[in-house]
Amino acid sequence: HTHTNTHTHTQMAHAYTVPAAGDISKAGDGKSLLEHIVADVKALLAAKNCGPILIRLSWHDAGVFSNGSLKGGCPNAVMRFTDSGEGTFEANAGLTDVAIGLLKPIADKYVTAGVISNADL
């Protein structure tokens, strides 16, 4: 089965292409949206060999302190913002531009369509 390529991420040496969100609904392949997301993330990992930085992104995003009253922590995947919040923390250097940049084509496909949130991705 062939998807139409509409989003290309070329930040690193090899291009990684994500099919358009509309292609999934037309695919008729019986896969759930979650299976498509997982397949796209696996394809990204294989194409870019970027597992370590994505694990670091997940770890740093999940590991921000909150005292339970949502004070001191950074909820809602705010690490993607470089002007405030987690994106400005020194320990997160490189995550906002590199790791989140790698996920951008997948986020553009699924988050924009309302299928998954940035935090869940």
C-alpha positions as CSV (number, residue, x, y, z in Angstrom):
1,H,0.0,0.0,0.0
2,T,1.4,3.4,-0.9
3,H,0.7,6.7,0.9
4,T,0.9,10.2,-0.7
5,N,3.8,12.0,0.8
6,T,3.0,15.6,1.8
7,H,5.2,16.4,4.8
8,T,8.9,16.0,4.7
9,H,11.3,16.6,7.6
10,T,14.9,17.1,6.4
11,Q,16.6,18.5,9.5
12,M,19.1,15.6,9.5
13,A,21.0,13.8,6.8
14,H,18.1,11.6,5.6
15,A,14.7,12.8,4.7
16,Y,11.8,11.3,6.7
17,T,8.4,11.5,5.1
18,V,5.0,11.4,6.9
19,P,1.9,10.7,4.8
20,A,-1.0,13.2,5.1
21,A,-3.6,12.6,7.7
22,G,-6.3,12.2,5.1
23,D,-4.5,9.2,3.7
24,I,-5.3,7.1,6.8
25,S,-9.0,7.5,6.4
26,K,-8.7,6.4,2.7
27,A,-6.3,3.6,3.4
28,G,-8.9,1.0,4.3
29,D,-6.1,-1.1,5.8
30,G,-8.0,-1.9,9.0
31,K,-5.4,-0.3,11.3
32,S,-6.4,2.0,14.1
33,L,-5.1,5.5,14.3
34,L,-2.9,4.4,17.3
35,E,-1.4,1.7,15.1
36,H,-0.6,4.4,12.4
37,I,1.0,6.7,15.0
38,V,3.1,3.8,16.3
39,A,4.1,2.9,12.8
40,D,5.1,6.5,12.0
41,V,7.1,6.8,15.2
42,K,8.8,3.4,14.5
43,A,9.6,4.6,10.9
44,L,11.1,7.8,12.4
45,L,13.2,5.8,14.8
46,A,14.5,3.6,12.0
47,A,15.2,6.5,9.6
48,K,16.9,8.8,12.1
49,N,18.3,6.4,14.8
50,C,16.9,9.0,17.3
51,G,15.7,6.7,20.1
52,P,18.0,8.1,22.7
53,I,17.1,11.7,22.3
54,L,13.3,10.8,22.2
55,I,13.8,8.9,25.5
56,R,15.6,11.9,26.9
57,L,12.7,14.1,25.8
58,S,10.1,11.8,27.5
59,W,12.2,11.5,30.7
60,H,12.8,15.3,31.0
61,D,9.2,16.1,30.2
62,A,7.8,13.6,32.8
63,G,10.5,14.4,35.4
64,V,9.6,18.0,36.1
65,F,8.8,18.6,39.7
66,S,5.2,19.3,40.7
67,N,4.1,19.5,44.3
68,G,0.6,18.2,43.4
69,S,-1.1,21.5,43.1
70,L,0.3,22.1,39.6
71,K,2.8,24.6,41.0
72,G,6.4,24.1,40.1
73,G,5.8,21.7,37.3
74,C,5.3,22.2,33.6
75,P,2.2,20.3,32.4
76,N,0.8,20.0,28.8
77,A,4.0,19.4,26.9
78,V,5.2,23.0,27.4
79,M,8.7,21.9,26.8
80,R,8.0,22.7,23.1
81,F,8.0,26.4,23.9
82,T,11.4,28.0,24.0
83,D,10.3,31.3,25.5
84,S,9.2,30.0,28.9
85,G,8.6,26.9,30.9
86,E,10.6,23.7,30.5
87,G,12.0,24.7,27.1
88,T,14.2,27.3,28.9
89,F,15.6,24.9,31.5
90,E,19.4,24.3,31.0
91,A,19.0,20.6,31.5
92,N,16.7,20.4,28.5
93,A,19.2,22.0,26.1
94,G,18.7,20.6,22.6
95,L,15.3,19.0,23.3
96,T,13.1,21.8,22.0
97,D,14.8,22.1,18.7
98,V,16.2,18.7,17.9
99,A,13.9,16.1,19.6
100,I,10.7,18.1,19.2
101,G,11.8,19.0,15.6
102,L,12.1,15.3,14.8
103,L,8.6,14.7,16.1
104,K,7.1,17.8,14.3
105,P,6.0,16.0,11.1
106,I,4.1,13.4,13.2
107,A,2.7,16.1,15.5
108,D,1.6,18.1,12.4
109,K,-0.2,15.0,11.1
110,Y,-1.9,13.8,14.3
111,V,-2.0,16.7,16.8
112,T,-3.3,19.1,14.2
113,A,-6.0,16.7,13.3
114,G,-7.0,16.3,17.0
115,V,-6.1,12.6,17.1
116,I,-3.5,12.9,19.9
117,S,-2.1,15.7,22.1
118,N,1.5,16.9,22.0
119,A,1.8,15.6,25.6
120,D,0.6,12.1,24.7
121,L,2.7,12.0,21.5
